[in-house]
Amino acid sequence: MTASETPSSDEILRSIEAQTEDLCHIHDHITRIITNLDIGAEWFSGYDDPGRAKFDLEPMVRLFLYKHARDLNQSELARRLQGAAYVHLRLGFDRPISQQIISHNKRERFDPDERRLLKDAAEVIRSVCSDHDIIRTNEPALDPETVQHDQVSDTEIMDAVERATELGFSEFTADRASNAKYPLEAYFERQGYLNMSRAGTTTPSRRFARLSERESVPHGSSHNRTMKKVAKPDSQLTFDEFVTGKQVPAWKRIRDEVLEPFHAGVENILDELTDEEYDDAGFTEPVHAAIDITAWNFYASPFMSEKEARDSDREPIRVTINGKEKLLDPEHPDLVSGLKDSDERGYKFATITIIAENTPIVLGVEPVRDQRKWEHEMGWDVERTSRADIVERLLEQASRHVDIHKVFLDRGFSSKETRDVIDRRGLLYVLGKPARAKVDKENIEEIKDHDTYDSRIGHGTHEYGGREHDITYIYTPSKKDGDKYAVFTVNEHIDHHRAEALLGQYGQRMEIENEYKTIKKHFLPTTASKDFRIRFLYFVVGTLLYNVWRMANFMLRDAVDVDLGESPPILAGELIELVAFCLFDPPD
């Protein structure tokens, strides 16, 4: 190409300005503006011998436009490329590049005039973006996993996540002053970051500020106060409370306050899953559902030593456990109870989730209030939730959204009352049962002694509160321990073939275990808060993020030929970065 065919610097800058002006009407992030510019092949000379270049020239041009537009030094740029995968991918690199490579390319591929042109072009981009109020600089410095499916474009992924996020989080509100310094969205943006990066609410605000596109961000203490307001129930008595004179416990009021926007988000997501624009719906009704309980550990002991009691301004409560007197911390949270391991405690939450061939979506969340050992031994009258109460509330929540056919539960829910709750709704249940009854042990012994059969079914009836329904008992070898037997109950009289099919479907209940692992690994923040408002709200937000992840993968299902449950296009570890781009947009 002759010199006369090479555009001047002014011509290149005018082209950059015109393109940026047009792109600002399409994209809302300065990084996207840069990655969508048409870079003329003749604008920069590059190496005299292009064959020796490890990286193409155009991505390198975008890299330096990004560097100068973001006002980053080379060290900061290298950390950004390493920490935010979608930055280097969008710029056109298949992997992050080091500070040394950046420095080498700056010296060897661009002469002084071209380096000056890159700075001038970046200034033009920044100026035009500023005029359109889209100086967005919040690529998160997290460590997401490698993009799993390269046939899914960045644009497809971001569009899916943005849409799913909007559907899931648009309904949350808080009773705040009209002159509040930050809009509520700013706090949810920060909360999303905390949930996704497993940061604590005491994390210095400057850490979040580096990721946010806002000029300033809420402080941690302000954040906590606002999140409590989101979960704060109405202080006015309900009609029933006024009539009976008995007020609903605070934790139930908090539950009701937080769950309303949660259910609005669930309904939005389910509407999208069944939208006619998709060839196949994300779920078909009636659905199969699984119910289970998970725990969020709480590490502070409920007890105080004699020394702690003397040094504290809190007056301990003397309780007796197993005949021994102990000092109970009066500030130990009511909703914290013991876990399976005797030395562990935590907040417990039950969920109901769509399983089987449908897109897994959490339909309901219910806090679990168990009676603690000292409360039982001291004979205290406390408000607790029986497993039957939990199941009834979860089924009620789920029925707001879908028709359910079958419900699968483990033996932790085994009780006559729970079975009656499900059967009264006309639903089929498959429910695990502890092999404690004499008849159970006799049946298992007969199976062990039989030369041919390794399973057995028995028929009977179940009676509770004057109601009666048919029941089948299924005895089958345990999948965890072949020398032991598991017992299941079904609220119909069924044969062996039907029993085998139902137990096969019961295996899909494990999806809820994977759900809990994902939520706790990727979507819960670090917190030591004792406040149930904070704990419940954070868990619900984490559950919504799980639903957003599942929803976004559904929207991408046509791009890849995979099972969305086992191998989704977006991994949970990737979503933590993506949602940070688009959880909430700042106000115009």
Secondary structure, 3 states (H helix, E strand, C coil): CCHHHCCCHHHHHHHHHHHHHHHCCCCCCHHHHHHCCCCCCCCCCCCCCHHHCCCCHHHHHHHHHHHHHCCCCHHHHHHHHHHCHHHHHHHCCCCCCCHHHHHHHHHHHCCHHHHHHHHHHHHHHHHHHHHCCCCCCCCCCCCCCCCCCCCCCHHHHHHHHHHHHHHHHCCCCCCCCCCCCCCHHHHHHHHHHHHHHCCECCCCHHHHHCCCCCCCCCCHHHHHHHHHHHCCCCCCCCHHHHHHCCCCCHHHHHHHHHHHHHHHHHHHHHHHHCCCCCCCCCCCCCEEEEEEEEEEECCCCCEECHHHHHHCCCCCEEEEECCEEEEECCCCCCCEEECCCCCCEEEEEEEEEECCCCCCCEEEEEEECCCCHHHHHHCCCCCCCCHHHHHHHHHHHHHCCCCEEEEEECHHHCCHHHHHHHHHCCCEEEEEECCCCHHHHHHHHHHHHCCCCCCEEEEEEEEECCEEEEEEEEEEECCCCCCCEEEEEECCCCCHHHHHHHHHHHHHHHHHHHHHHHHHHHCCCECCCCCHHHHHHHHHHHHHHHHHHHHHHHHCCCCCCCCCCCCCCCCHHHHHHHHHHHCCCCCC
